[in-house]
Amino acid sequence: MAKKSGKAGKDKNFISIWQWLLLFLLFALPCIGLVFLGIFAFIGENESRKNYCRASIILILLAVVIWGGIIMLGLSSAIIAAIQTWLQQHHWHF
């Protein structure tokens, strides 16, 4: 466990409020933010920042998978209708 002291500079995992705000602003930039998110997730000595970036990447991937699933569910009826139309045009009956 890290020893609490008056000076935060001794703890290599300490990130000040201003550093967090700058990181949030950096990560909010389109494309550049994703690149830095990937860099900070695997490079550097600050475990707190690395864990935050790794968790953010996991949440982004989870959101993409859920979004893709919702899109596929929404398009599934249109895909099935197109297949049925194609099968009827080509005189296939199932």
C-alpha positions as a Markdown table, in Angstrom:
| # | Residue | x | y | z |
|---|---|---|---|---|
| 1 | Met | 0.0 | 0.0 | 0.0 |
| 2 | Ala | 1.3 | 3.5 | -0.8 |
| 3 | Lys | 2.4 | 5.6 | 2.1 |
| 4 | Lys | 0.4 | 8.8 | 2.4 |
| 5 | Ser | 2.5 | 11.9 | 2.6 |
| 6 | Gly | 2.0 | 15.6 | 2.3 |
| 7 | Lys | 3.8 | 15.6 | -1.1 |
| 8 | Ala | 2.2 | 13.8 | -3.9 |
| 9 | Gly | 5.3 | 13.9 | -6.1 |
| 10 | Lys | 6.8 | 10.9 | -4.2 |
| 11 | Asp | 4.1 | 8.5 | -5.4 |
| 12 | Lys | 4.8 | 7.6 | -9.1 |
| 13 | Asn | 1.1 | 6.7 | -9.5 |
| 14 | Phe | -0.2 | 10.0 | -8.3 |
| 15 | Ile | -2.1 | 12.1 | -10.9 |
| 16 | Ser | -3.3 | 15.5 | -10.0 |
| 17 | Ile | -6.7 | 16.9 | -10.8 |
| 18 | Trp | -5.2 | 19.1 | -13.5 |
| 19 | Gln | -3.4 | 16.2 | -15.1 |
| 20 | Trp | -6.7 | 14.2 | -15.2 |
| 21 | Leu | -8.5 | 17.2 | -16.8 |
| 22 | Leu | -5.8 | 17.4 | -19.5 |
| 23 | Leu | -6.0 | 13.7 | -20.1 |
| 24 | Phe | -9.8 | 13.9 | -20.5 |
| 25 | Leu | -9.5 | 16.8 | -22.9 |
| 26 | Leu | -6.8 | 14.9 | -24.9 |
| 27 | Phe | -8.9 | 11.7 | -25.0 |
| 28 | Ala | -11.9 | 13.7 | -26.2 |
| 29 | Leu | -10.1 | 14.7 | -29.4 |
| 30 | Pro | -11.3 | 12.5 | -32.4 |
| 31 | Cys | -8.7 | 10.0 | -33.6 |
| 32 | Ile | -5.9 | 11.6 | -31.7 |
| 33 | Gly | -7.5 | 10.7 | -28.4 |
| 34 | Leu | -7.8 | 7.1 | -29.5 |
| 35 | Val | -4.1 | 7.0 | -30.5 |
| 36 | Phe | -3.0 | 8.4 | -27.1 |
| 37 | Leu | -5.4 | 6.1 | -25.3 |
| 38 | Gly | -3.7 | 3.2 | -26.8 |
| 39 | Ile | -0.2 | 4.6 | -26.2 |
| 40 | Phe | -0.9 | 5.4 | -22.5 |
| 41 | Ala | -2.6 | 2.0 | -22.0 |
| 42 | Phe | 0.7 | 0.1 | -22.5 |
| 43 | Ile | 3.6 | 2.6 | -22.2 |
| 44 | Gly | 4.7 | 4.5 | -19.1 |
| 45 | Glu | 5.3 | 3.9 | -15.5 |
| 46 | Asn | 2.1 | 5.3 | -14.1 |
| 47 | Glu | -0.1 | 2.3 | -13.3 |
| 48 | Ser | -3.1 | 4.4 | -12.4 |
| 49 | Arg | -3.1 | 6.0 | -15.9 |
| 50 | Lys | -2.4 | 2.7 | -17.6 |
| 51 | Asn | -5.3 | 1.0 | -15.8 |
| 52 | Tyr | -7.7 | 3.9 | -16.6 |
| 53 | Cys | -6.7 | 3.7 | -20.3 |
| 54 | Arg | -7.1 | 0.0 | -20.4 |
| 55 | Ala | -10.5 | 0.2 | -18.8 |
| 56 | Ser | -11.5 | 2.9 | -21.3 |
| 57 | Ile | -10.5 | 0.7 | -24.2 |
| 58 | Ile | -12.5 | -2.2 | -22.8 |
| 59 | Leu | -15.6 | 0.1 | -22.5 |
| 60 | Ile | -15.2 | 1.4 | -26.0 |
| 61 | Leu | -14.9 | -2.2 | -27.4 |
| 62 | Leu | -17.9 | -3.3 | -25.4 |
| 63 | Ala | -20.0 | -0.3 | -26.7 |
| 64 | Val | -19.0 | -1.1 | -30.3 |
| 65 | Val | -20.1 | -4.7 | -29.9 |
| 66 | Ile | -23.4 | -3.7 | -28.3 |
| 67 | Trp | -24.0 | -1.1 | -31.0 |
| 68 | Gly | -23.2 | -3.6 | -33.7 |
| 69 | Gly | -25.6 | -6.1 | -32.1 |
| 70 | Ile | -28.4 | -3.5 | -32.0 |
| 71 | Ile | -27.8 | -2.6 | -35.6 |
| 72 | Met | -27.9 | -6.2 | -36.7 |
| 73 | Leu | -31.1 | -6.8 | -34.8 |
| 74 | Gly | -32.6 | -3.7 | -36.5 |
| 75 | Leu | -31.4 | -4.9 | -40.0 |
| 76 | Ser | -32.3 | -8.5 | -39.5 |
| 77 | Ser | -35.9 | -8.1 | -40.7 |
| 78 | Ala | -34.8 | -6.2 | -43.8 |
| 79 | Ile | -32.2 | -8.9 | -44.6 |
| 80 | Ile | -34.7 | -11.7 | -44.1 |
| 81 | Ala | -37.2 | -9.9 | -46.4 |
| 82 | Ala | -34.5 | -9.4 | -49.1 |
| 83 | Ile | -33.6 | -13.1 | -48.9 |
| 84 | Gln | -37.2 | -14.2 | -49.2 |
| 85 | Thr | -37.7 | -11.8 | -52.2 |
| 86 | Trp | -34.6 | -13.2 | -53.9 |
| 87 | Leu | -35.7 | -16.8 | -53.3 |
| 88 | Gln | -39.2 | -16.1 | -54.7 |
| 89 | Gln | -37.7 | -14.4 | -57.8 |
| 90 | His | -35.6 | -17.4 | -58.4 |
| 91 | His | -38.5 | -19.9 | -57.7 |
| 92 | Trp | -36.9 | -21.4 | -54.7 |
| 93 | His | -39.4 | -22.5 | -52.0 |
| 94 | Phe | -38.4 | -23.5 | -48.5 |
